[in-house]
Amino acid sequence: MKNLRFLKPIFSFIAIGLLITTLSRIFLFFLFKERVVQTPDFWYIFPIGLRMDLILLCYLSFLPALLITFLPNKWIKFTNKFLVIYSFLFLFLILFVELASPDFVKQYDTRPNKIFLDYLIYPKEVVGMLLKSYLTSIVVTFLILGVVMYFAFKKGKKYFHTTSADYKFKLMVFPLVAFLLFFGARSSLTSKRPINASNAVFSTDQLTNTLGLNSFYTVAFAAYSIKNEGNTKMYGKMDEAEAIARVKKYMIAGPNDFTDKDIPFLHVQQPDSVVKKPYNLVIFLQESLGAEYVGILGGKPLTPEFDKLSKEGTLFTNLYCTGTRSVRGIEAVVTGFLPSPSESVVKLGNSQQGFFTLAEALKQKGYDTSFIYGGMANFDNMASFFNGNGFTDIVDQTDFDSDGNKYAFKGTWGYSDEDLVTKANQYFKSKGDKPFFSLMFSTSNHEPFEYPAGRIKPYDKKPNTVNNAMKYADFSIGKFFEMAKKEPYFKNTIFIVIADHNTRTYGKNLVPINKFHIPAFIMGPGVPKGAIYDRLASQIDIPPTLLGYLGMPFETPMVGRNLAKLDPKVQGRSIMQFNDINAFRVENQVVIMQPNLKPLQFEIKNDTTLVPVKLNEDLAKDALAHVITAGNLYKESKYKLRAKK
């Protein structure tokens, strides 16, 4: 064994790496034990975890092994410096993401992924949120990292320095070392493909499955996957013509309604009724307002204003969002685009211009179009997407800062919802008789849950909680309509209040369907008052429904349905994207597609109870068709209006 001492840096690197990831996995297991132990054979997370950890560490050990073997002994000082820096860097990163994992899992019900990377782009807002909501975790993390750095400098040479060895002997040993590292990295000699995250899937609980991975792997894979934007082949392949035909089955438009063979879904949507003066349209998008917080939907009694106002229009009680991020909600509500495992089109490069939005459709009809937001509009690339796709005015935090008005409260994510509605009402008044469309986007329902004091009677004793923030957001909804009803524009405007997504999307199922349930109501001229739409619907059905109320025909490529015109005999449908898992639901049947795995089908007894059933192959093809279509429409730039002549 003495002759093999030159390999000590590799042994040390793998051993310390395994210690970090294993201790983290044990900690996460006990932290979420109540949930995890409900999964049959939950203990699989540990052998699976060991396998996945070895894959990562063996990959990272290839370069040190090459240098140790092939660099001559006279270069040993350089080799040792490199080994210390290389080993410390990656072990430090592995430790850092593992320390960040508990709070991330609590928030997103999965290990750090692309969302983790997305937040790194916005350090100011994120650091502010972390300091206010996760200060204890930050202190503990930096204390641990500080202790680790101290010992790394003190003990680095001991563990990561190689020793001189006979060059011929090192060359003789290298094939065995290379084989072991290759075997460890692939974790199989018989499989045609290397082991990947799909091999960690052994249950129907997404959280439990991800505990079998490690966080450096999931973050690195998310970074690697960025190059695959628009790639929908992870669920399977399908001919484009078949995919289009299957998606059209779920549309209201008939085969003779489509108007352009080069834009496969472009069709004319007729109004529910024709009016002489076109109606304005205002979408008030609520950050994280899940159905569980809405009293009228059976949730907590936090929304008296929403509950009261919903009775003045049509309330949607069985509506489901398409994803778990604000940009996914914006994608659905503003563009009607199908969800897919790719990033939201709000952030993708090929959709920054010439991509269909309600703003573009209404702008062509002479509408003034705007986006009004209390935060910074560059967050999540919103300003760029809106500016290139029909939004004329973008009003954000900088406008609040410079307009000279006194506002109620400015927090980590920008101005409060109360300030947002005040600003929006002033803006709408300024439009006079010109028709307008506006997207208002709230900020208060976001950690660290800040809001001005004295506006609400707190639901929780501690002020900065999600329940209190929800109640304040509801207060602001009420204030907006109180102001709007006093203005001339109110009587000529269609309003919708709708959530972008829920707060924490988690649950024991592969897709926590109950966490996709969101509220919405539409109010305005021609909208039935006191009506309840209780049929299953998707967020992508909302924009065509809104266009139907505006009193004029529109050409649109949207595949969603105008719910006001949907035949009662047609089955309800919703589509949900949960990280890299897609759920296609038709009434009480849901097909769930995971990357590189055969689809699964479940019967929904209620939103939290899914019973496995035999796969309906035709329904599975319909599910795949919607994802394939989303990818094709994006890649081929076929989700648009016809160019103006």
N, C-alpha and C positions, 0 to 999 in steps of 0.2 A: 504493500500500500504506500510505502514511503516514496516509491518511484512515481506515484500518481499525484503527489502533492501539487504539482504544477496545475492540476485541474481544480484546486481548492476554490478559486473565485467562482467557478460555475456551480459547484456544490453549494457554496455559501449563498449565492444569489437565489438559487431555486429553493433552498431551505428557508431562507428569510421571507421570500415571496410567499411560500406556502403558509408560513406562520401568520403573516398579515391577513391573507385572504381567508384562511380557516378560522382564525379568531373572529374576524368580521362576520363571517357566515354564522358562527355560533351565536354571536351577539344579536344579529338580525333574527335568527331563529327564536331566541327567547323574547326579543322585543315584540315579535308578531306571532308568538306561539299559539295564542288562542285561535287565531285564524288558520295557521299552517297545519296544526294537528287535525283539523277537520278533513284534510286531504288524505285519502288512503295511500299508504306507503310513503308518507311525507318524508321519511328518513332517507329517501333516494337523493334528496338535495345534497347530502354529504358525499356519497361516492361520485355523483355527477359533478359536484363542485370540485372534488379533487381532480377529476379528469379534465375539466375545463381550465382549472388553474395550471395544471401541468402543460396543457396545450399552449397557453399564453407564455409561461415562463420558458418553455423549451424554444419557442420561436425567438424570444428575446435573447436566448443564450447562444444562438448560432454565431453572431458576430464575435463575441468574446472567444468562443471556441476556435474560430479561424485565426484570430490574432495570436492567441496563446500558442497555437500549433505552428504557424508558418512564419511568424516573425522571429528572427534569430535572437539568441541570448544577449547579444550586444545591444539590442533595442529594449531590454527588459524595463528600463526606467520609463520609457515612453509607454510601453504596454501597461505597466502598473498604474501610471497616472490615468490612462484611458479607462482601465478597468474600474478604478475607484469612482471616477466621474460618471461613467456609463451606468454602473450598478446602482450608485446612490441616486442618480436622476430617476431611473425607472422605478426603483423601490419607493422613492419619495412620492412619485406620481400615483403609484398603486395604493400607497397608504392614504394619500390625500383624497382620492375619489372614494375609498372605502369609508373614510371618516365623514365624507359628505353624504354617504348613502342613506343613513337612517332618516334624516329629515327629508331627503328627496323622496324616499319610498313613502313616508307618511303623507306627502303632498300629492304624489303622482301614481302611487300603487305599483311602481316598478323601479328597477334600478336606474341610475343615471343613464340618459340616452341623448337623443338629439336636442331635446328641450334643455338639457344641461349645457350643451354647446351654444344654443341660441341665447341663453341668458348671459354668456360671457361677452356677447356683442354690446350689451347695454350695461356697462359697469356702474354708472352713476345711479340709475334707478334700482338696480339689483343690490348694490352695496347698501343703499339706504334701506331697502326692504329687509335685508339680512340683519343689519344692525338693530333694527327695531323689533324684528320677529324672532330672530335666532341668535341673539347675542350670547347666550350661555353656550350654545353649540359652537359658536365661533371661537370663544375663549378657550373652551376645552380642546378644540381642534388645534389651535395655534400652540397651546401648551404642549400637547403631544408631539406636534411637529418640531417644536423647539427642542424638546428632550431628545428626539430622534436625531436631529441635526447635530446636537452636542456629541452624542455617542458615535455618530457617523464619522465626525472629524477625529474623535479619539481612537476609534477602533477600526477605521476604514482599512488601514494597512494590514491589520491582522487578518481580516476576512477576505479582502479582495486583491491582495498582491499575489501574483504567481511567483514561482521559483524557477531557477535555471534547471534545465533537464536536457538529457542527451537528445539532440535534434532528430536522429534516426529513430529513437524510441518514441518521440512524440508523433512522428509520421506513421509509425506502426500502430499506435494507439488510436490515431484520429479516425480511421474507418469505423471502429466500434463506437467512439463518442458521437460521430456524425449519425450513425444508425440509431443510437439511443435517442438523440435529440430529434431526429426525423420521425421516429416512431412516437415519441412523446408529443410532437407538434401535430402530427396527423391523427394520433390516438387510434390508428387502425392500419393494418396492412392489406385488408381485404376490400374495404370500401373504395369505390371509384372516386368519391369526393371526400375532401377533408371533413372532419367533424366540425359542426358549427352550432349556433344557438338552437337550431331546431332539435338537436339531439338532447337538449336539456328539457324538452317538453314531455312531461309524463303524466300531467293532470289537467283538469279543466280550470284550475286556478292560476291565473296569470302571475300573481305575486309569488306563489310557491315555486312556480317554474323558474322565475328569474333569480330566486335565491340560489339555484344551482349554478348560476353564472357568477362572474365577478365583475365589479363595476368598471375596472380599467378596460376589460374586454368589451362591455356594452358601449362605453363611450368611444373607444377606438373604432368599433364596428359602425357606430353612428357617423363618425367622421369619414370613414371609408365609403359609406353608403351614399354620401352626398353626391358622388359622381354618378349615381344611378337615378338621379331625379327623373321622374317620368317612367321609370321601369315598373311595369305592372306584371311582368312575367313570373314573379315569385309565387303566384297562385296557380299558374297554368297558362296554357296558350289557347287562342281561339282565333279563327278567321275573322277579319274585320267586318266583313259583310254579315256574318252570322251574329256577331256581337251587336251591331247596329240594329238588326232585325229584332233581336231579343229585347233590347232596351225600348224600342218603339212599341212593343206589346204593352208596356206599362204607361204609355202616354195617352192623353185624351185625343191628340191630333190623329186624324185618319190618314190613310195612305195617299189621298189626293190633296192633303193640306200642306205638304212640304213643298218649298218654293225654290230650292237651289240644290242641284245634285252634288255640288262641290262642298256644300255646308250641310251635312247629312240631316241635322235636326232642325234646320231653319224652317219656321212655319209662321203663319199669321194667327195670332191669338185675338179672337173677337172679344169685345167688352161685354160685361154682364148686362149693361144698358148704356145707351148712347146719351151723352150730355152735351149741351151747347158750350159750356165753359169747362175746360179740363180741370180736374181736381188736383190739388197739391198732394204730395206724398211725404210723410215724415216717418222714418224708422228710428225708434228709440231702442238701441241695442244695449241690453243690460249685462254687465260683466258678471258672469258666474252665478246667475240667479236660477238655481235648479228648482225643480218642482217641489222638492222636499222643504223648501223655505216659504212656500206659498200656501196661505191658509185655505183659499178656495179650492185648491187641488188636494187637500187633505194633509198638507204639510204643517210646519210650525206657524203659529199666529203672528207672523212678522210683516204681513203685507196688507194691512187694512185698506190702503189707497188703491193698490192694484185690484184687490177683490171688489171694491166698490165700483171702480171705473170699468172693470170688465163686464159689468152688467149693463153698461151703456153701449155695448157693441157685441161682438162675437168672441166667445172664449174658447180656446183650443185646450182640451183637457187630455189629449192623447198624442201629443206632439213630441218628436224626438230629434235631438240635435245630431249633427253628422260627425262631431269630433270632440276633442278635449281642450282645444286651444282657441283663443280669440280669433286668430286668422282663419281657422277652419270655419268658425261661425260666420265671420264676414264673408268668406268664400260662398257659403250656402245662401245667406240672406241677400247678399248684394249681387251675386252672379248666378246663383242657382246651379253651380257646377257640382258634378258628382264627386264625392269624397274618394280618395284612393290612398295607398301607402306612401305616395310621394308627398312632399311638402305641399302646403296650401299654395294655390296659384298666386296668392298675394305676395309670396316670397320667391317665386320661380322666375327665372330670367326671361323666358319666351312669352310670358303673359303680362309684361310691363307696358305693352302698348297693343292696341287692336284686339283686346280681349273683351268679350261681352260683359257689360254690367248694366244694372238698371239705370245708372247715371247716364251711360252712353245712349241707351234707348230713349230716355226722356229728354236728353239734351238735343237729340235730333228732332224732337217734337217742340222745341222752343222753350224748354224748361231751364230755369236757373238751377244749378246742381252744386251741392256743398257737402262737406264732411266737417262736423263740429265735435271737438274732443278737448277735454280739459288737460290732457297730458301732451307729450311730444309726439307729433304725427309721424316722425321717422321711426318710431318704435315698430318692430316687426315689419318694416318696409311699407307701412300703410301709405305714407305720403306719396312715395314713388308710384305705387300701384294705382292709387286713386287719381293722381295727376295725369297719368298716361291713359286712363280709361274712363274719361267722361266727367270727372269731378272738376268743376270750374274753380270753386273756392275751397280752400283748406284752412280751417280756423282751428288753431291749437293753442297750447300754453303760451307761446310767444305773443300771440295776439291778446290774450288775457293780461300778460305782463305789461304790454305797451299801450293799452287803450285808456289808461287813466282812471278806470272805474275801481271802486272798492269792492272786493269780493270777500266771501265768508271764510274760506279756508283753502290753503294750498299745502298739500301733503307730498309724500314721497313720489307718488305717481302723477302728480299734477293737481289741478284745481278740482274742488269737490263737485259732486253731482248737482248740488244746489246752485253752484256757480255756473255749471254747464247749462242748466235749463234756463237760467236768467239770460245768459249770453245768447242762447238759441232763440228765445222768445224775441229778444231785441232784433236779432238778425232777420227772423221771419217777418216781423212788422215792417222792416225796411224794404221788403220786396214789393209792397203795394199790390197791384193787380197782376203782376207777372207770375205765371205758374212756377212753382219751385219743388224740387226734390231735395231732401236732406237726410243724411245719416248722422244721428247723434250717438255717441259712444260713451258710456259711463266709465268711471274709474274707481268709485268708492268700495265696490265689492272685491277688493284685492288686498292681500296682505301688504302692509301691517294693519289694515282695516282702520284707517284714520277718517275722522269726520269732525265737524265743528260741534262743540259742546252746546247743550241746551236745546237741541232740536227734537230729540226723541226721549221717550221714557225707556231707558235701557232694558233689554230683555235679560241680559246677563249682568252680574254685578261688576265684573271686570269690563272696562270700557271697550278696549280694542279686540273685539271678538267678531267672528263671522256673522253671528246672529245679530249683533248690534249694527254692524255695517249693512246688512241686508235691510234692517228696519229703517236705517237712514236713507238708503237708496230708494226705498218705497216712499218715504217722506218726500223725496225730491221728485219722484214721479207725480205724486199728488200736487206738489207745488207747480210743476210744469203745466199740468192741465188746468189748474186754478187760474194761472196767468193766461194761458192760451184761450180759454173760454171767453175772456173779456175782449179778445181781439177779433177784427173782421176776418182774418185768414182762417179762423177755426172752423167756420161753417162750410168752408170749401176745401177741407183737407181730410185726407185719409191718414189716420195714425195707426201705427202698430207698435206695441211694446212687446219685446221678445228677448229672450236670453241668448247669449252666444254659446254657452255651455254651462255645465254645473261647476261646483267648486272642486272638491277632491273626487276624482273619478276612480273609484276602487270597488272591489267586491270579489267574492270567491269564484266567480265564473270567468271563463276566458274573456268574455266581454260583459262588464257589469251594466246590463241594459237599464236597470233602474236609475243609474247615474247619468243616463242620456235623456231622461224625461225632463222637459223644460216647459215653462209657461209662455203663453202669448195671448194677446187679445188685439182685435182690429176694431177701430171705431171711426165713424165718419159717415158722410152722406151715402145712402144706399146700402150701408152695412146693417144687417138685421140686429136689432137691439134685444138684449137679454137672451141671445141665442147661444147654444153650446154645441160645438163641433167635437163629438166624442169618438170619432173614428180614427184609426191609426193613421198618422201622417208624419212626413219628414220635413225637416227644415228646408230642403230644396223645393218643397211645394209652396212655400210662402211667397217668393217673388212672383211666380205666375198668378197666384191668388190676388196679390196686391195689384198687379197690372189690370186684372179683370175689373177692379172697382173704379178705375180711373176714367172710364167713359169714352175710350177711343181704342181702335185696333192697334196692335203692336206686332212687328215682326221680331221673332225671338228664337234663339237656338236652345232654349231651356227645355230640359226633359222632365221637369217637375210638373205637377198637376195643379190646375186651378181648382181648389177644393170646393169652391162655391158651385162649380159646374160638374163635379165628379158624380157619375152614376152611382146610386146607392148600392147597386149590385157588384160594383168593382171592389176588389179586396184592397184594404189599406196596406201601405208599404213604407218601410223606413230603412235607411242605410246608415250604418255607424262604423267609423274607423277608430280603432283603439290601438294606438301605437302602430305596430305592423300587422294587426289582426283586423279583418273586415267582417262585419256582420250584415247579412242581407235578410231582412225580416218581412214576411208576408203574413199578416194576421198573427196567429200564435205559433207559426213555424219560423225558425231562424237557421240559416246556413252560415256557419262560421268558417272562414278561410284563414289559414295560417301559412306563413312562408314555407314552401317546399314540402308541405304535408297535404294529405288527402282531406277534403272538406268534411266537416262534421255537421250534423243537423240535430236540433233540439226542439222540443215542444215547450212553449212558454206557459207554465202554469200561472205564474205571476212574474213580475219583473225580476224577482230574485231567485226563482226556482225554474231551472232549465232541466228537462228530462231528455236524455239521449234517445233518439229514434233512428230508424233506418233512413239513410240518405236518399232523398228524392233527386235523382240524377238531373232531371230537367230543371228543377229549381236551382240546383247547384250551378248549372250552366248559365242560368239567368243572373245569378250572383256574380259569376266570373265575367259575364258580358258587361256588366255595369263598370267593373274596375278596368277591364281592357279598353272599353270605350273612353273612359276618362283619360287614360294614358294616350290613346290615339288622337283624341281631340286636341290635347295639349301639344303633343309632339308635332302634329301636322297643321297646327294653327287653324283649326276648323271650328272653334267655338267663338263665333264672331257674327257681326252683322255684315251685310253686303256693303262694299265700298260705295261711297256717294259718287254719283255720276256728275 
